Amino acid sequence: MFYYIIALLAVLADQWTKWLIVKNMELGERITVIENFLYITSHRNRGAAWGILQGQMWFFYVITVIVIIAIIYYLKKSEMESPLFKFSLALMLGGAIGNFIDRVFRQEVVDFIHTYPFGYNFPIFNIADSALVIGVAILIIYMLLEEKKEKEKVNGESGTHRS
């Protein structure tokens, strides 16, 4: 249940920030947070990351429903798994639901976090996108740690030791 609360918190934070943007900013309006690095920019996206697959809403509906079902399945199945694994799934679930809500009710996703890391104009994103990316990053870290543990276990059982 704890991990569903984390997903819910991600959805609430995502939807609340998007509501603030829609209610308080004109489309295209920009607020400087840190000059040449971070801006709040009111933007809409009818596609996926970097604007790919513009207007393919039915594709996104189907894929997102499949992803949400898969994540819920793995959350239920993973009761004995690491909290890190379940936390990554919770963030991904919250992110997927956050953008799905936009696609269903607005027919577009509200984006507003606009960064320029190292001078690169990074695509504008939102809290749901952040939750998805952080969730995937944590999942990768978890998988690498598990692989390392497995190798150490195999090396320990075989009696070999490498320095």
N, CA, C and O of each residue as an XYZ file, in Angstrom:
652
protein
N       0.814     -1.198      0.000
C       0.000      0.000      0.000
C       0.858      1.263      0.000
O       0.523      2.258     -0.641
N       1.972      1.201      0.732
C       2.878      2.343      0.833
C       3.317      2.834     -0.550
O       3.394      4.040     -0.783
N       3.601      1.917     -1.454
C       4.115      2.295     -2.764
C       3.019      2.894     -3.654
O       3.306      3.700     -4.539
N       1.773      2.500     -3.417
C       0.665      3.140     -4.138
C       0.470      4.576     -3.645
O       0.051      5.445     -4.409
N       0.774      4.821     -2.374
C       0.704      6.188     -1.835
C       1.782      7.047     -2.482
O       1.539      8.211     -2.802
N       2.968      6.483     -2.678
C       4.040      7.220     -3.375
C       3.588      7.564     -4.793
O       3.770      8.695     -5.244
N       3.003      6.597     -5.494
C       2.494      6.861     -6.847
C       1.433      7.948     -6.810
O       1.440      8.847     -7.650
N       0.524      7.878     -5.851
C      -0.527      8.885     -5.715
C       0.067     10.266     -5.460
O      -0.393     11.252     -6.036
N       1.079     10.349     -4.606
C       1.730     11.638     -4.334
C       2.372     12.208     -5.600
O       2.326     13.415     -5.838
N       2.965     11.338     -6.400
C       3.552     11.801     -7.671
C       2.460     12.340     -8.590
O       2.635     13.384     -9.218
N       1.340     11.637     -8.671
C       0.218     12.090     -9.516
C      -0.314     13.424     -9.008
O      -0.544     14.341     -9.796
N      -0.510     13.537     -7.704
C      -1.043     14.783     -7.136
C      -0.100     15.957     -7.368
O      -0.544     17.041     -7.746
N       1.185     15.755     -7.147
C       2.160     16.827     -7.386
C       2.160     17.223     -8.860
O       2.202     18.407     -9.194
N       2.112     16.226     -9.733
C       2.093     16.480    -11.169
C       0.853     17.276    -11.574
O       0.961     18.304    -12.242
N      -0.309     16.805    -11.173
C      -1.553     17.455    -11.587
C      -1.714     18.842    -10.962
O      -2.236     19.752    -11.606
N      -1.274     19.007     -9.724
C      -1.364     20.310     -9.077
C      -0.469     21.330     -9.786
O      -0.900     22.456    -10.036
N       0.765     20.951    -10.110
C       1.670     21.892    -10.789
C       1.154     22.211    -12.196
O       1.259     23.352    -12.645
N       0.610     21.234    -12.882
C       0.047     21.488    -14.211
C      -1.156     22.415    -14.121
O      -1.321     23.305    -14.955
N      -1.996     22.211    -13.112
C      -3.150     23.088    -12.909
C      -2.684     24.518    -12.674
O      -3.256     25.454    -13.232
N      -1.639     24.699    -11.844
C      -1.096     26.046    -11.600
C      -0.632     26.697    -12.898
O      -0.887     27.879    -13.126
N       0.042     25.939    -13.742
C       0.531     26.476    -15.010
C      -0.635     26.884    -15.903
O      -0.647     27.994    -16.436
N      -1.601     26.009    -16.068
C      -2.748     26.278    -16.953
C      -3.532     27.489    -16.455
O      -3.958     28.320    -17.258
N      -3.727     27.597    -15.147
C      -4.539     28.687    -14.581
C      -3.808     30.024    -14.526
O      -4.445     31.075    -14.586
N      -2.493     30.002    -14.413
C      -1.762     31.249    -14.143
C      -0.846     31.736    -15.254
O      -0.299     32.835    -15.159
N      -0.668     30.946    -16.301
C       0.259     31.353    -17.360
C      -0.397     31.199    -18.721
O      -1.199     30.293    -18.945
N      -0.044     32.093    -19.616
C      -0.458     31.981    -21.014
C       0.452     30.969    -21.708
O       1.619     30.821    -21.345
N      -0.084     30.285    -22.697
C       0.718     29.348    -23.475
C       1.922     30.085    -24.054
O       1.766     31.123    -24.697
N       3.111     29.559    -23.830
C       4.342     30.176    -24.321
C       4.976     31.152    -23.342
O       6.126     31.550    -23.530
N       4.257     31.541    -22.308
C       4.807     32.463    -21.316
C       5.947     31.785    -20.559
O       5.927     30.577    -20.325
N       6.942     32.593    -20.181
C       8.146     32.047    -19.549
C       8.527     32.872    -18.331
O       8.514     34.102    -18.371
N       8.864     32.187    -17.252
C       9.328     32.828    -16.020
C      10.748     32.338    -15.751
O      11.000     31.134    -15.714
N      11.662     33.269    -15.565
C      13.043     32.913    -15.267
C      13.165     32.513    -13.801
O      12.742     33.244    -12.906
N      13.748     31.347    -13.574
C      14.048     30.890    -12.219
C      15.544     31.085    -11.975
O      15.940     31.722    -10.999
N      16.373     30.535    -12.865
C      17.824     30.735    -12.839
C      18.228     31.094    -14.269
O      18.112     30.276    -15.181
N      18.698     32.315    -14.448
C      19.056     32.822    -15.778
C      19.975     31.850    -16.531
O      20.957     31.351    -15.981
N      19.635     31.595    -17.790
C      20.392     30.705    -18.679
C      20.439     29.245    -18.232
O      21.253     28.468    -18.732
N      19.562     28.867    -17.284
C      19.578     27.474    -16.849
C      18.182     26.883    -16.610
O      17.883     25.797    -17.106
N      17.329     27.585    -15.859
C      16.027     27.017    -15.488
C      14.925     28.055    -15.640
O      15.015     29.173    -15.132
N      13.877     27.645    -16.360
C      12.715     28.501    -16.598
C      11.445     27.690    -16.380
O      11.440     26.466    -16.519
N      10.380     28.384    -16.038
C       9.046     27.795    -16.045
C       8.407     28.322    -17.330
O       8.180     29.524    -17.471
N       8.124     27.423    -18.257
C       7.581     27.799    -19.565
C       6.297     27.014    -19.808
O       6.304     25.783    -19.776
N       5.204     27.719    -20.050
C       3.924     27.064    -20.330
C       3.954     26.495    -21.745
O       4.040     27.230    -22.728
N       3.880     25.170    -21.821
C       4.020     24.471    -23.104
C       3.026     23.305    -23.138
O       2.661     22.766    -22.093
N       2.598     22.924    -24.326
C       1.727     21.761    -24.481
C       2.360     20.809    -25.484
O       3.008     21.225    -26.444
N       2.154     19.516    -25.235
C       2.758     18.491    -26.073
C       1.685     17.454    -26.405
O       1.081     16.871    -25.505
N       1.453     17.226    -27.695
C       0.492     16.211    -28.128
C       1.195     14.913    -28.517
O       0.584     14.013    -29.093
N       2.480     14.829    -28.196
C       3.244     13.622    -28.512
C       3.932     13.076    -27.280
O       3.435     13.195    -26.160
N       5.082     12.478    -27.511
C       5.889     11.925    -26.418
C       7.122     12.809    -26.240
O       7.138     13.959    -26.678
N       8.130     12.276    -25.608
C       9.367     13.023    -25.373
C       9.911     13.585    -26.682
O       9.878     12.926    -27.721
N      10.401     14.791    -26.608
C      10.952     15.503    -27.765
C       9.890     15.710    -28.853
O      10.217     15.964    -30.012
N       8.623     15.600    -28.464
C       7.532     15.855    -29.404
C       7.319     14.775    -30.451
O       6.615     15.004    -31.435
N       7.915     13.596    -30.259
C       7.730     12.549    -31.269
C       6.302     12.003    -31.207
O       5.638     12.102    -30.175
N       5.847     11.441    -32.290
C       4.521     10.828    -32.406
C       3.397     11.813    -32.075
O       2.438     11.462    -31.388
N       3.522     13.031    -32.562
C       2.505     14.060    -32.332
C       1.121     13.586    -32.754
O       0.950     13.040    -33.844
N       0.132     13.797    -31.885
C      -1.252     13.525    -32.213
C      -1.656     12.057    -32.227
O      -2.772     11.743    -32.641
N      -0.801     11.161    -31.797
C      -1.107      9.726    -31.809
C      -1.734      9.302    -30.474
O      -1.232      8.394    -29.811
N      -2.830      9.961    -30.084
C      -3.423      9.741    -28.770
C      -3.825      8.289    -28.517
O      -3.556      7.768    -27.434
N      -4.459      7.623    -29.476
C      -4.878      6.239    -29.245
C      -3.686      5.333    -28.975
O      -3.777      4.415    -28.161
N      -2.579      5.582    -29.645
C      -1.354      4.827    -29.396
C      -0.917      5.015    -27.939
O      -0.586      4.048    -27.252
N      -0.920      6.276    -27.476
C      -0.514      6.564    -26.100
C      -1.494      5.977    -25.088
O      -1.078      5.501    -24.031
N      -2.785      6.006    -25.398
C      -3.777      5.399    -24.495
C      -3.475      3.914    -24.309
O      -3.395      3.427    -23.181
N      -3.310      3.209    -25.407
C      -3.093      1.759    -25.356
C      -1.783      1.435    -24.640
O      -1.758      0.601    -23.734
N      -0.710      2.086    -25.041
C       0.604      1.820    -24.433
C       0.582      2.136    -22.939
O       1.103      1.365    -22.134
N      -0.014      3.262    -22.568
C      -0.027      3.652    -21.158
C      -0.849      2.684    -20.317
O      -0.440      2.331    -19.211
N      -1.994      2.249    -20.820
C      -2.798      1.274    -20.079
C      -2.004     -0.017    -19.884
O      -2.033     -0.599    -18.799
N      -1.303     -0.468    -20.910
C      -0.473     -1.678    -20.797
C       0.629     -1.475    -19.757
O       0.877     -2.355    -18.933
N       1.287     -0.322    -19.797
C       2.367     -0.026    -18.845
C       1.829      0.014    -17.417
O       2.438     -0.554    -16.511
N       0.698      0.678    -17.211
C       0.115      0.780    -15.871
C      -0.245     -0.607    -15.342
O       0.047     -0.926    -14.189
N      -0.870     -1.422    -16.167
C      -1.223     -2.786    -15.754
C       0.037     -3.590    -15.410
O       0.068     -4.306    -14.409
N       1.063     -3.469    -16.237
C       2.313     -4.200    -15.987
C       2.960     -3.749    -14.680
O       3.435     -4.580    -13.907
N       2.983     -2.455    -14.430
C       3.600     -1.952    -13.199
C       2.820     -2.430    -11.981
O       3.420     -2.863    -10.996
N       1.495     -2.358    -12.032
C       0.677     -2.840    -10.911
C       0.906     -4.337    -10.697
O       1.012     -4.794     -9.559
N       0.981     -5.092    -11.782
C       1.257     -6.529    -11.688
C       2.586     -6.773    -10.972
O       2.658     -7.601    -10.064
N       3.639     -6.055    -11.376
C       4.951     -6.259    -10.758
C       4.981     -5.761     -9.319
O       5.678     -6.336     -8.482
N       4.239     -4.705     -9.021
C       4.166     -4.256     -7.629
C       3.512     -5.324     -6.752
O       3.978     -5.592     -5.644
N       2.444     -5.926     -7.243
C       1.766     -6.978     -6.476
C       2.650     -8.224     -6.352
O       2.703     -8.855     -5.297
N       3.330     -8.563     -7.427
C       4.159     -9.767     -7.465
C       5.438     -9.607     -6.633
O       6.023    -10.599     -6.198
N       5.868     -8.371     -6.413
C       7.190     -8.124     -5.827
C       7.167     -7.856     -4.328
O       8.015     -7.122     -3.822
N       6.221     -8.433     -3.618
C       6.124     -8.166     -2.184
C       7.412     -8.473     -1.434
O       7.723     -7.814     -0.443
N       8.153     -9.454     -1.889
C       9.394     -9.826     -1.208
C      10.622     -9.137     -1.813
O      11.743     -9.349     -1.350
N      10.416     -8.332     -2.823
C      11.532     -7.636     -3.484
C      12.029     -6.466     -2.637
O      11.433     -6.096     -1.626
N      13.117     -5.918     -3.082
C      13.749     -4.780     -2.434
C      12.835     -3.551     -2.452
O      12.110     -3.325     -3.421
N      12.876     -2.764     -1.378
C      12.131     -1.499     -1.376
C      12.569     -0.573     -2.522
O      11.761      0.197     -3.039
N      13.831     -0.649     -2.912
C      14.324      0.167     -4.022
C      13.599     -0.185     -5.319
O      13.230      0.707     -6.083
N      13.395     -1.454     -5.568
C      12.676     -1.919     -6.748
C      11.235     -1.409     -6.730
O      10.744     -0.885     -7.730
N      10.565     -1.564     -5.597
C       9.165     -1.145     -5.497
C       9.033      0.373     -5.571
O       8.064      0.884     -6.133
N       9.996      1.096     -5.009
C       9.984      2.558     -5.095
C      10.106      3.004     -6.546
O       9.418      3.932     -6.970
N      10.981      2.348     -7.312
C      11.136      2.700     -8.734
C       9.827      2.467     -9.480
O       9.426      3.294    -10.299
N       9.163      1.353     -9.204
C       7.877      1.068     -9.847
C       6.817      2.091     -9.453
O       6.013      2.504    -10.289
N       6.811      2.503     -8.188
C       5.834      3.486     -7.720
C       6.008      4.819     -8.454
O       5.023      5.439     -8.856
N       7.244      5.254     -8.626
C       7.487      6.505     -9.357
C       7.057      6.381    -10.812
O       6.444      7.295    -11.364
N       7.377      5.254    -11.430
C       6.966      5.054    -12.825
C       5.447      5.011    -12.951
O       4.885      5.549    -13.906
N       4.786      4.376    -11.996
C       3.324      4.314    -12.013
C       2.728      5.715    -11.888
O       1.829      6.079    -12.647
N       3.217      6.487    -10.947
C       2.732      7.855    -10.773
C       2.958      8.713    -12.012
O       2.082      9.481    -12.409
N       4.119      8.583    -12.615
C       4.422      9.347    -13.827
C       3.531      8.958    -14.991
O       3.026      9.815    -15.716
N       3.342      7.658    -15.163
C       2.495      7.183    -16.264
C       1.058      7.662    -16.089
O       0.430      8.109    -17.049
N       0.537      7.572    -14.870
C      -0.834      8.010    -14.619
C      -0.961      9.522    -14.786
O      -1.952     10.001    -15.337
N       0.029     10.276    -14.318
C      -0.022     11.739    -14.440
C      -0.165     12.206    -15.873
O      -1.020     13.040    -16.169
N       0.651     11.686    -16.760
C       0.555     12.095    -18.172
C      -0.677     11.499    -18.848
O      -1.230     12.099    -19.770
N      -1.112     10.316    -18.393
C      -2.317      9.696    -18.949
C      -3.547     10.571    -18.656
O      -4.411     10.746    -19.516
N      -3.614     11.111    -17.448
C      -4.718     12.004    -17.096
C      -4.770     13.185    -18.061
O      -5.842     13.547    -18.544
N      -3.621     13.781    -18.341
C      -3.580     14.900    -19.296
C      -4.081     14.480    -20.670
O      -4.886     15.179    -21.285
N      -3.608     13.353    -21.141
C      -3.985     12.915    -22.492
C      -5.485     12.633    -22.589
O      -6.108     12.921    -23.610
N      -6.055     12.076    -21.535
C      -7.483     11.756    -21.562
C      -8.325     13.030    -21.459
O      -9.279     13.195    -22.220
N      -7.990     13.927    -20.538
C      -8.849     15.079    -20.275
C      -8.492     16.332    -21.067
O      -9.356     17.182    -21.287
N      -7.235     16.466    -21.501
C      -6.838     17.663    -22.237
C      -6.486     17.387    -23.693
O      -6.379     18.317    -24.493
N      -6.306     16.120    -24.042
C      -5.843     15.711    -25.368
C      -4.423     16.211    -25.661
O      -4.002     16.260    -26.817
N      -3.699     16.577    -24.614
C      -2.311     17.025    -24.701
C      -1.724     16.990    -23.299
O      -2.454     16.927    -22.309
N      -0.411     17.030    -23.224
C       0.281     17.009    -21.939
C       0.808     18.411    -21.653
O       1.404     19.055    -22.517
N       0.578     18.872    -20.423
C       1.072     20.175    -19.990
C       2.515     19.998    -19.522
O       2.784     19.233    -18.595
N       3.429     20.703    -20.163
C       4.847     20.695    -19.780
C       5.222     22.099    -19.337
O       4.623     23.074    -19.791
N       6.211     22.212    -18.453
C       6.567     23.548    -17.969
C       7.984     23.692    -17.432
O       8.442     24.820    -17.245
N       8.691     22.612    -17.179
C      10.059     22.712    -16.665
C      10.992     22.788    -17.860
O      11.096     21.847    -18.646
N      11.665     23.913    -17.984
C      12.496     24.184    -19.159
C      13.921     24.446    -18.693
O      14.179     25.431    -18.002
N      14.838     23.577    -19.064
C      16.223     23.695    -18.609
C      17.187     23.838    -19.788
O      16.895     23.457    -20.921
N      18.338     24.401    -19.468
C      19.421     24.555    -20.430
C      20.720     24.022    -19.817
O      21.651     24.792    -19.582
N      20.791     22.711    -19.556
C      22.030     22.180    -18.962
C      23.189     22.288    -19.949
O      23.091     21.845    -21.093
N      24.266     22.873    -19.496
C      25.474     23.065    -20.316
C      25.150     23.756    -21.629
O      25.788     23.494    -22.649
N      24.156     24.643    -21.604
C      23.787     25.414    -22.788
C      22.869     24.687    -23.754
O      22.464     25.267    -24.761
N      22.527     23.425    -23.477
C      21.645     22.650    -24.346
C      20.190     22.956    -24.005
O      19.802     22.892    -22.838
N      19.390     23.286    -25.000
C      17.974     23.575    -24.811
C      17.218     22.251    -24.684
O      16.729     21.705    -25.674
N      17.129     21.744    -23.454
C      16.502     20.450    -23.186
C      14.996     20.569    -23.396
O      14.414     21.599    -23.055
N      14.350     19.541    -23.949
C      12.895     19.598    -24.146
C      12.153     19.885    -22.834
O      12.540     19.397    -21.772
N      11.104     20.667    -22.925
C      10.312     21.044    -21.755
C       9.589     19.800    -21.231
O       9.065     19.001    -22.008
N       9.568     19.648    -19.907
C       8.976     18.453    -19.312
C       8.157     18.824    -18.082
O       7.959     20.007    -17.804
N       7.679     17.821    -17.340
C       6.824     18.062    -16.186
C       7.180     17.098    -15.051
O       8.137     16.330    -15.153
N       6.403     17.149    -13.974
C       6.664     16.303    -12.805
C       6.483     14.823    -13.153
O       7.270     13.986    -12.709
N       5.455     14.491    -13.942
C       5.234     13.085    -14.327
C       6.433     12.548    -15.106
O       6.884     11.428    -14.866
N       6.943     13.347    -16.034
C       8.132     12.935    -16.795
C       9.307     12.696    -15.854
O      10.051     11.726    -15.998
N       9.459     13.603    -14.884
C      10.552     13.468    -13.916
C      10.402     12.183    -13.105
O      11.378     11.465    -12.889
N       9.175     11.893    -12.656
C       8.935     10.669    -11.888
C       9.276      9.434    -12.718
O       9.878      8.488    -12.212
N       8.889      9.447    -13.991
C       9.203      8.318    -14.874
C      10.705      8.132    -15.029
O      11.213      7.019    -14.899
N      11.414      9.215    -15.305
C      12.862      9.128    -15.529
C      13.591      8.708    -14.250
O      14.488      7.867    -14.293
N      13.207      9.292    -13.121
C      13.845      8.923    -11.857
C      13.533      7.461    -11.519
O      14.404      6.729    -11.049
N      12.289      7.043    -11.762
C      11.920      5.645    -11.530
C      12.739      4.681    -12.372
O      13.211      3.659    -11.874
N      12.906      5.004    -13.639
C      13.714      4.151    -14.525
C      15.174      4.145    -14.068
O      15.814      3.094    -14.063
N      15.707      5.311    -13.685
C      17.095      5.383    -13.218
C      17.291      4.527    -11.966
O      18.287      3.814    -11.849
N      16.346      4.600    -11.039
C      16.435      3.788     -9.820
C      16.337      2.301    -10.160
O      17.039      1.480     -9.568
N      15.473      1.957    -11.108
C      15.354      0.555    -11.531
C      16.673      0.058    -12.123
O      17.088     -1.067    -11.842
N      17.326      0.869    -12.926
C      18.617      0.489    -13.506
C      19.655      0.292    -12.400
O      20.409     -0.681    -12.417
N      19.691      1.215    -11.445
C      20.625      1.086    -10.315
C      20.345     -0.201     -9.550
O      21.268     -0.941     -9.211
N      19.072     -0.465     -9.279
C      18.679     -1.690     -8.579
C      19.169     -2.925     -9.344
O      19.737     -3.845     -8.756
N      18.945     -2.933    -10.653
C      19.350     -4.085    -11.465
C      20.866     -4.264    -11.450
O      21.352     -5.393    -11.378
N      21.610     -3.176    -11.517
C      23.072     -3.264    -11.460
C      23.535     -3.793    -10.105
O      24.449     -4.615    -10.041
N      22.911     -3.327     -9.020
C      23.266     -3.811     -7.685
C      22.949     -5.293     -7.528
O      23.726     -6.042     -6.935
N      21.808     -5.710     -8.059
C      21.428     -7.124     -7.990
C      22.402     -7.993     -8.796
O      22.779     -9.084     -8.370
N      22.793     -7.492     -9.952
C      23.751     -8.235    -10.780
C      25.084     -8.370    -10.051
O      25.710     -9.430    -10.074
N      25.507     -7.291     -9.407
C      26.761     -7.325     -8.654
C      26.667     -8.328     -7.501
O      27.605     -9.090     -7.267
N      25.538     -8.331     -6.779
C      25.330     -9.291     -5.682
C      25.374    -10.723     -6.191
O      25.971    -11.603     -5.570
N      24.733    -10.938     -7.327
C      24.695    -12.288     -7.905
C      26.096    -12.751     -8.290
O      26.458    -13.903     -8.049
N      26.888    -11.857     -8.889
C      28.262    -12.211     -9.256
C      29.093    -12.505     -8.016
O      29.889    -13.445     -8.007
N      28.912    -11.702     -6.965
C      29.653    -11.934     -5.733
C      29.252    -13.268     -5.109
O      30.096    -13.984     -4.571
N      27.972    -13.597     -5.181
C      27.472    -14.861     -4.643
C      28.080    -16.035     -5.414
O      28.539    -17.007     -4.814
N      28.081    -15.940     -6.741
C      28.637    -17.007     -7.579
C      30.134    -17.144     -7.316
O      30.639    -18.257     -7.166
N      30.845    -16.019     -7.259
C      32.289    -16.068     -6.997
C      32.578    -16.603     -5.601
O      33.547    -17.337     -5.404
N      31.745    -16.242     -4.634
C      31.940    -16.729     -3.257
C      31.688    -18.224     -3.159
O      32.406    -18.919     -2.440
N      30.689    -18.735     -3.861
C      30.372    -20.160     -3.827
C      31.417    -20.991     -4.549
O      31.668    -22.136     -4.174
N      32.027    -20.426     -5.581
C      33.008    -21.203     -6.336
C      34.404    -21.119     -5.718
O      35.331    -21.814     -6.136
N      34.530    -20.247     -4.706
C      35.813    -20.157     -4.025
C      36.810    -19.262     -4.718
O      37.947    -19.143     -4.261
N      36.421    -18.632     -5.801
C      37.355    -17.734     -6.490
C      37.222    -16.339     -5.893
O      36.154    -15.919     -5.446
N      38.330    -15.658     -5.906
C      38.351    -14.297     -5.380
C      39.249    -13.464     -6.295
O      40.380    -13.844     -6.599
N      38.727    -12.346     -6.715
C      39.527    -11.450     -7.545
C      39.682    -10.130     -6.814
O      38.739     -9.624     -6.205
N      40.864     -9.589     -6.881
C      41.121     -8.306     -6.229
C      41.239     -7.224     -7.222
O      41.456     -6.070     -6.854
